[in-house]
Amino acid sequence: MREGTAHRDKTRRAVVFGMVERGGRIQVTHLPNAGGAAIKRTMGQHILPESMIFTDEWPTYRGLHKTYIGHRRIRHKERIYVDGDTHTQTVEGFFGLFKNGVRGTYHAVSHKWLQGYLNEYAWRYNRRNDRRAMFRSLILRAAL
């Protein structure tokens, strides 16, 4: 099961698109624009057609049931955030960690370096259940 959402900083219009497998890994990408073609192309590169997709009600996500085995939408505009197993809380949780980390550590990130920061936070998130220390994992990866 995957969740997807796109966040846009209204002042500078940076578009960050995230997809997460519930209980699994996240993929986040800084997109050039919030257009449906860029988002659907990114989804097609990372999500298998056998996946059940959970999104919010953003119009770009219409018609995903034609590409994937299923698509459920949650209606945030109606203040509905969870309906059974339909929610986007997993990916929203990642974005909360990312935003707080940037604000608390770096204070701001330019568009030029945004993907690098996203990669760092995705790397940490994807290893959150690894029993080895992250530093050790990084050193072992660099040694290969």
N, C-alpha and C positions, 0 to 999 in steps of 0.2 A: 504494500500500500504506500502510496506516495502522496505527499501534500505539496502544494505549490502556492507561492504568493510572490508578488513583486512589490517592492517598496520604492517610493520616489521621494527624494528630498525636494520639496516644493521650491526652495530658493535657488537651487542650482540644477535641478532636474537630473540627478544621477539616478539611474535605474539599476537596481540590484534584484536579481531573480534567484529564488532559492527553491530547491526541491529536496525533500528528505524522505527517506524510507522510514516508516515508523519503527522505532527501536534500532535503527540502522544509521547509515551514513548520510551526510548532507553534501550537496553540490550547490555552490553559489557562484553566480556569474554577474559581472558588471556588464550590462548590455548597452549598446549605443543609443537605444531608444526603447520606449515602452510599447512599440507596435506589436501587433499580434503575430506577424511573420517572424520576428526575432525570438519571441517567447516560444512559439510553437516549434521553431527550428531547434532551439535549445532543448526543449522537452523531448523532441524526437531523437536527439543524440544521446539522451541519458535514461529514457524510460521505455521499458518494454511494452508492446501492445497488450500483453496479458495483465497489465497493472490496473488496479482500481485507483482512480485519481480523486483526491479531495481538495477542493479549492473554495475560495470565497466567491462572491457573485460578480466579480469583475467581468465585463462583457467579452473580453478576449478569450475567456475560458469556455464560451458557448461552443457546443459541437464536439467537445472532447470525447463524448461517448461514441462517436463514430470512429475514433482512432484507437481508443483504449477499451478494455473489457467493460469498464464502468466509470461513471463520473458522478460524484455527489458534491453538491454545493451547500455551503453554510451561508446564512443570510445575516452578515454583520450589520447591514444597514437597518435591519429590524431588531437589532440588539440580541440576536441569537448567535451564540458562540459555540455551542455544543448541542448536537442532536443525536443521541446514541453514540455511534462511533464516527459520526461525521463532524469533523472539526479540523482546524488548521493550527492547533495549539503547539504542535511539535516544531514546526517551522517558525512560528511566531516566537517561541521560546528561544530559538537560536538567534533570531534577529534582536531580541532583547539583550542577550548576552553580548552580541557584537556591538550594539549601540552603546551599552554601558561601558564596555571595555574601551571603545574608541574615546568616548567622552572622558572617562576617568584616567586613561593612560596617555592618549595621544592628543586629545581635545578636538582635533579635526583631521580630516584626511582629504587630500586633493584627488580629483578624478584620475590623475596620472597614476597614482599609487594605490587606488582603491582595491583593485584586484589582488594585489599582494597582501593587503590586510585581510581581505576576505579569505584568501588561501590560508593564512595563518590561523584564523579563527576556525575555519572548516577543519584544518588538520587537528587542532586541539579537540574539537567537538567529536570528530570521527575516532579519536583515541580515548574518549572519556571513560571507557570501561576496560581499558588495557591495564593490567596489573603492574606492568613495568613503568618506571618513571618515564615521563615524556622526553626528558633530556637524554636518557639512555637510548630510547627508541630513535631519536633524532641522530645520535652519534652512530648507532648501528646502521641506520639507513645511509648516512653519508659515507660510511666505510665500504659499502658495497659497490 
